[in-house]
Amino acid sequence: MLNLPLPDADALEQSTRLTALIAAEIAAAGGWMPFYRYMELALYAPGLGYYDGGARKFGIDGDFITAPGLTPLFGQALAAQAEEIMRASACEVIEVGAGDGHLAADLLCELDIRHCLPVHYGILELSAELRARQRETLLRRAPRLASCVRWLDTMPETFSGLVLANEALDAMPLHVIAAKDGGIYERGVVLAAAADAPRAFAWEDRPARGAVLEATRRLPLPPGGDGEYVTEINLAAAAWISAWGERLRQGALLLIDYGYPRDEFYLPSRAKGTLMCHYRHRAHDDPFLWPGLADVTGSVDFTAMAEAGFDAGLDVLGYTSQGQFLLNCGLLDCLARRGPRDGADYLRAANAVQKLTLPREMGELFKVLMLGRGIDTALLGFARGDRCHAL
């Protein structure tokens, strides 16, 4: 039994409306919806999905805390790598899914100190509600620099510079598959029987076909418990990287997320997959509970992301853990600027650095992958501990 705080009446009403929308689409589709589409609606349905529904997502009062929310030191350290990429390509940045805007503010302030402000700082954000929060954060924390920020509805036709995606890949809709009975099945969503209440939806498997079936041929799927192995395929993220490969003339994609290389992703111990929901700083694995009120995510197969980039003509410039990457980028130097070591500000910042870098915290769970074109210099973030061989 999940031990979760109950949503308030307004939140429940929003979830009820989203549930009705999803149920109507399932019925119109003949009674079955691929989980990919369910996740897309649960997260991004206009005005109702998790990222467009109005509730606070980030920080103490939200559902989870991202690295930029822990400390400005995260963005300050990233600025060193951003500067290197921009000087090797063009002084332009596009951040994908900028959350509440803290990373954009931190990066801009640090790049200003480094005399390497981008001509434009684009934010590719589909949620009108999050755009408003990003504007508010930038005007509050970096008012002098906010004028270089512009919001984008779509990818540009061509681009040179840095594309930054921190915790964006994990929020792209996933296909869920099950290997069982000697075959590969795609796990989809159906309307639940009355006996399954209070959930409105339930799982149902159908034989995998097309791109989903083809993608599984690359996967080293082990036998799962009771003869079933459930996992996810992120075709949307791979397609997204391919689209950037068509557009990027010179520069790099800096991808930061939690996940594993393929040989570590598909282990017998992960026979139930990596799908996870986050609600008020609690994690659970039921995506059908209160649709639209919880974040729905899955770990990233970084080998698949590197393959998508390579197939699109991009170079794999580096791959390592978040902890190693941040230390390479001068995170400890940024910390040293926080004043006396016995001061309260320094101690709070030092605690955040531990969470960002220690293996038992975010340091090992999160990885950093850099894909690019026309970048010939050795990159600071991967100077030590590059793990490209593990991909």
Secondary structure, DSSP 8 states (H G I E B T S, - for coil): --------HHHHHHHHHHHHHHHHHHHHTTS-EEHHHHHHHHHHSTTTSGGGS-S--BSTTSSB--HHHH-THHHHHHHHHHHHHHHHS-SEEEEES-TTSHHHHHHHHHHHHTT---SEEEEE---HHHHHHHHHHHHHH-TTTGGGEEEESS--SSEEEEEEEES-GGGS--EEEEEETTEEEEEEEEE--GGGTT-SEEEEEEE--HHHHHHHTT------GGGEEEEEE-HHHHHHHHHHHHHEEEEEEEEEEEEE-HHHHS-GGGTT---EEEETTEEES-TTSSTTSSEEE--EEHHHHHHHHHHTT-EEEEEEEHHHHHHHTTHHHHHHTT--TTSHHHHHHHHHHHHHH-TTTHHHHEEEEEEEES--S--GGGSS---GGG-
